[in-house]
């Protein structure tokens, strides 16, 4: 059975780069601290707990304490995404500087795509208040695809390559770069599909 991915159309392709137009979608996301790898692992565990039953179904009776809330298993999707978290300030808004995937400890947003069958009104409610449900509007992104190991160093290198390609095309990146993993960590390196994406 195919695993659901975000819906998009390819505007332009110049391997390993693409320009894509993404449809609106919903994500479950959590803010965690650490370096990229540890933050990714923490975020994955928290959101996996939500989709595998750490939630309250919308149809759950709220006035029958004896039965307790009912949970709902949410289908797994890909990719699992992580991006550095930079709080918006007047200074950063004015400068609008791109935020690279720096190899340092800090705050990160880890997110899972929610299946398209749900809306914000029908998604089960997370029991863990760290998890936020958010609708992402339609947007365009530049992407670089790669396989193999996805160490913090390699992700930083690919982010820089993507930024240089965007500059050549006259595209101005917005906000933070995003790293997306499509395969579980035990996948053979040459079978792994990874991407760095940047809104423009």
Rosetta blueprint (number, residue, H / E / L):
1 X L
2 X L
3 X L
4 X L
5 X L
6 X L
7 X L
8 X E
9 X E
10 X E
11 X E
12 X E
13 X E
14 X E
15 X L
16 X L
17 X E
18 X E
19 X E
20 X E
21 X E
22 X E
23 X L
24 X L
25 X E
26 X E
27 X E
28 X E
29 X E
30 X E
31 X E
32 X E
33 X E
34 X E
35 X L
36 X H
37 X H
38 X H
39 X H
40 X H
41 X H
42 X H
43 X H
44 X H
45 X H
46 X H
47 X H
48 X H
49 X H
50 X H
51 X H
52 X L
53 X L
54 X L
55 X E
56 X E
57 X L
58 X L
59 X L
60 X L
61 X L
62 X L
63 X L
64 X L
65 X L
66 X L
67 X L
68 X L
69 X L
70 X L
71 X L
72 X L
73 X L
74 X L
75 X L
76 X L
77 X L
78 X L
79 X L
80 X E
81 X E
82 X E
83 X E
84 X E
85 X L
86 X L
87 X L
88 X L
89 X L
90 X H
91 X H
92 X H
93 X H
94 X H
95 X H
96 X L
97 X L
98 X L
99 X E
100 X L
101 X L
102 X L
103 X L
104 X L
105 X L
106 X E
107 X E
108 X E
109 X E
110 X E
111 X E
112 X E
113 X E
114 X L
115 X L
116 X L
117 X L
118 X L
119 X L
120 X L
121 X L
122 X L
123 X L
124 X L
125 X E
126 X E
127 X L
128 X L
129 X L
130 X L
131 X L
132 X E
133 X E
134 X E
135 X E
136 X E
137 X L
138 X L
139 X E
140 X E
141 X E
142 X E
143 X E
144 X E
145 X E
146 X E
147 X L
148 X L
149 X L
150 X L
151 X L
152 X H
153 X H
154 X H
155 X H
156 X H
157 X H
158 X H
159 X H
160 X H
161 X H
162 X H
163 X H
164 X H
165 X H
166 X H
167 X H
168 X H
169 X L
170 X L
171 X L
172 X L
173 X L
174 X L
175 X L
176 X E
177 X L
178 X E
179 X E
180 X E
181 X E
182 X L
183 X L
184 X L
185 X L
186 X L
187 X L
188 X L
189 X H
190 X H
191 X H
192 X L
193 X L
194 X E
195 X E
196 X E
197 X E
198 X E
199 X E
200 X L
